[in-house]
């Protein structure tokens, strides 16, 4: 069984995914890290050199490769991955998806603490601009995120609720 974690950047997909995979004895795959390894360049470089559209095509290709390679895996997608092509349908056909629904204020706090430089869509934004960007982006992406098999709201006990759902 594949478990896909979807949601906005900063929602905890990678952190939760690593813990969950370890607890289940599954392989953990961060789709962004996988893509960076396969392409030999950072996401920021791909955006800069080839643009977002090309990145989204590479992201879909990486998603298909990961599905073909791993049956028992926890897969952390990039924030936009479910929102392009028919990726959310593809994800749901090949596993169970969990939308980590974290409030924008918490996302802003986490992302500022991590630093924005490595995230091409956020680099150079002030806290107010970041809040506005995340609010607008979430408003668009929510229609895709809400197609997930499950929605886990909040941010504290998500991993415990996720394990209960899986059991």
N, C-alpha and C positions, 0 to 999 in steps of 0.2 A: 504494500500500500504506500502510495506517495502522499505526503502532506505538503501542501503549498501554503506559505504564509504570505499574505498580501496586505497592503496598506501603504500609507504615506511614508515618505522618508522620515526616519526618526521615530517610527512607531515601535521599534524593538524587534523587528523581524529577524535580524541576524543574531542578536543576543539570545532571544528566545529560541530560535531555531537550533543554535549550537547546543543549548541545554537540553532541549527536547530530543534531539537526535541522540545525544549521549544517554539519556534516560531510557530511550526505546531500543538502543543498539542499532540505530539506523545510520546511514551516511548523511552528512550534512552538506548541502550545496548552496552557496550564495551565488545566485545567478549572475550578479554583477561581477563578482570575483572570477567566476568561471569564464565570463566573456572577456575580461581583461587578460586572463591567462591565454586564452585562445587567440586573441588579437595581438598580443604583445604591446599594447598601448593602453593608457588609462582611459577611463570614460571621458574625462575632460579633453583628452587629446582626440578621441574619436569625434566628439561633438565639434571641436574646433576645426579639425581637418576635413571631416566628411559630413558634418551636420547631424541634426537630431533624427531626420528621416532615415538616414543610413544606419544610425545607432539602433533605431527601433527594429529594422530588418535583421540586424545582427543579433539583437535581443531575442527575437522570435526564433531564429536559427538555433541559438544557444538553448532556449527552452525545449525545442524539439530534441536536440542532442541529449540533454539531461534526462528527458523522459525515456529516451531509447536506452540510455546507459544504466539507469538506476530504477529498481522497482521498490526497494525499501529505502526511502529517502525523505528527509525534511528539506524542502526547497524554499529558500527565502528569495522572493522575486524583487526586482527593482520596483520602486513606487509606481512607475508608469506602465510596467509590463502588462498588467491585466487590461489596460485601457486602449490597446492598439490591436489592429487586425481583429481576429476573433480569439485573442489569447485567453480571455476569461472562460470561454466555452471550452477551449482546448485544455486548460488547466482542470476544469471540472470533469471533463471526460477521462482524465488520466489520474485522478486522485481526489482527495478531499481538500477543499480550500477553506482557510480561516482568515477572515478579515479582522485585523487588529485595529479597532476603532479607538484611536487616542485623540483627546481634545487638542485643538490647534494650539492653545496656550502651552500645553505640555510639549508639543512638537517643537515650538519655537524655542523653549527653554533647552531642550535636549540638543537641538541642532546648533544653537549658539555655543553651547558648552563643547560640542565636538569640533566646531570650526566649519566655516562654509566653503573654504577655498577648494576642497576636493570635489565639491558638488557643482557641476557646471550651471545648473539652473538657479543656484542660490548665491554663487560667488558675488561679493561686492554689495550685497543687500544690507541695509540697516535693519535693526530689529522691527521697526514699523513696516518697512517694505517686505520683510520676511513674513510677518504676520499676514499682511494683505495677500501676498503671493500664495501662501499656504491655504488661506481661506478660499480664494478664488479657484485654486487648483483642486482642492478637495470638493468644492461644489460641482466641478466637472467630473471628477473621477468617481465620486460616490455612486453614480449609477452603475459603474462596473464593479466596484468593491462590494456593493450590496447583492451582487449575484453569487457571492461566495456561498459555499455550503453552510458555513457557520459565521456568525459575527460575534466577536468578543469585545465588548465595550469596556472602557476604563483603561487603567494602565498598571494596576498593582498586582492583582492575583490572576492575571491572564494565563500564566503558565500552569497554575493549578487547575483552572477551569478547563483548559485545553486537555490536560491529562485525564481529567474526569470524563470529558466527552469521548476521548479515544478509548477509554476503558468501558 
